[in-house]
Amino acid sequence: MAELIWRGNKALSVTKKAATRALGVCGSDLQRKSAEQAPIETGDLRANCSVSPVQQEGEKVYVTVGYNLVYARVQHERLDFNHPRGGKAKFLEDPYKENIARYETTIGTAIKQTLAKE
């Protein structure tokens, strides 16, 4: 006789941990990619990019990647600014859009690999 054992609670626990770790990796990757595209004047903007620890609100688990310098938003949004020392506008938005599918795959793969081990 075969016996089926429900392990749903364990599966939820290990997948959440795997997704959380992968989310942190993706946040760090976006931080690096964004900083590489930020405009350069003194280098302060590039050095200011940060990623939060993984956070949770109810069922929502996330990281925040961004800048807190007062001029960061203007530099990000103004497409008409010239950046002779390098960098560009949309330095956070563009790398996010370019990599979102890869980030989703990274998180999904981490979950699948974790479940395969259990």
Secondary structure, DSSP 4 states (H G I P E B T S, - for coil): -------HHHHHHHHHHHHHHHHHHHHHHHHHHHHHHS--SSSHHHHH-EEPPPEEETTEEE--EE--STTHHHHHH-TT---TTS--SSTTHHHHHHHHHHHHHHHHHHHHHHHHH-
